[in-house]
Amino acid sequence: MFRRLHERLLDVHPQLPVYLAAVALSGAAGGMWETSFSNYLNDTFHIGAAARGMIEFPRELPGLLTAVSAGLLCFLPEARMGAVAFVLAGLGMVGVAALGQSWAAMLGFVILWSVGTHLSMPVASSLTMSLASERSRGRRLGQVGAVGRLGTIAGCAVVWLLGRAGGVRYSAIFLTGACAFFVAASLLSGLRVGIRHPRPRLVVSRRYWLYYVLELLMGARKQVFLTFGPWVLVKIFGQPPATFAKLWIVTAIIGLFFAPTLGRMIDRFGERTILVADALVLFAVCVAYGFAEGLLGHNARTLFILYAAYVIDQLSFDTGMARATFISKTVETPTHLAPTLSLGVSINHAVSMSVPTAGGLLWERNGYPWVFLCAGILSVIYMGFAALVRTTPGAGVAELQEAARQIAAAQEMEVGREQVTRD
């Protein structure tokens, strides 16, 4: 079975199996980090909601500077840029594992980890879409997302098993994740996919204004859930890391089917339909997080609803594929895609640095339901702008298709030459 699958992947693109392996490993590393970080902060530094929110400012600062960091590395092929990103993320995890008892050292290495992970975001989207035709980009993003979910399952399983083996050992979790990042970097460094000729350092165009607005609003919404969703479960309901590992495993298993299905739905129904539906779902998640305890009480039923909200919220991040395919159909030239995606990440984080700080202060002054009430209002605003999305291919689509054909032809020639050399 695995041999037939490998042959099918080679038929699609000769380097796709290696790329998918790198995606799976990076997913595993991310799963280890995300399921442990909130508990690590609580168990190591015993901080409150305001301090937890303030940590997000330095942690998300590299996201704001993604366009700059990507511009500085514009001379590198996209795959090599992704490899650099994974190395930086791995070094950050090593530093937290070794020196994470110190507040200052922890912040420094978290920033390094953040530089790597944020730099990898636009690179991953661009590389994935370079492995698909214009009409199947959503499907390819969904398929690659499913592979990332498999890696996440493995990473969460590591957290779960290490927790059961003898208590929570954060250093072991972070070192294991770092190794996964380093192996992923070595695989990615040898790939020859994506735009390889020089790219512009920075692209800013009024043509892409709607994409910028959607990323801005998503940045605010995203950070509320990433920061305070887990914090409700940790602080209000006292949940341990193993709980988050289990929730991530459930999310990843569902995501194996959800991400490819969502990708096909994007190709079939268009980006606008998916993004509007996403906003409606997020509004419901806000209501669950903010008001379930007040309506139902502090009990197992409320906790189950919050578990469901956590899983749904995590799955909703896959709708970022729709924003990526939307801008891929709008760019004027293929070289604009990666820089525009990088700028989108920066805009996304322009507000996500300040939102957690404000949210933490609002939590401590008025209670956590107010944080999610504000997030619900943002979801409604996001829905209004999502309704403006039009997915008629722009003038740049023909150029993107031609560039993809040229890249594929060049890669086939290189593979042929390498085969001749080996023979």
Summary of the structure (lengths in Angstrom):
residues: 423
radius of gyration: 20.9
end to end distance: 27.8
largest distance: 71.3
contacts: 1573
relative contact order: 0.16
helix: 84%
strand: 0%
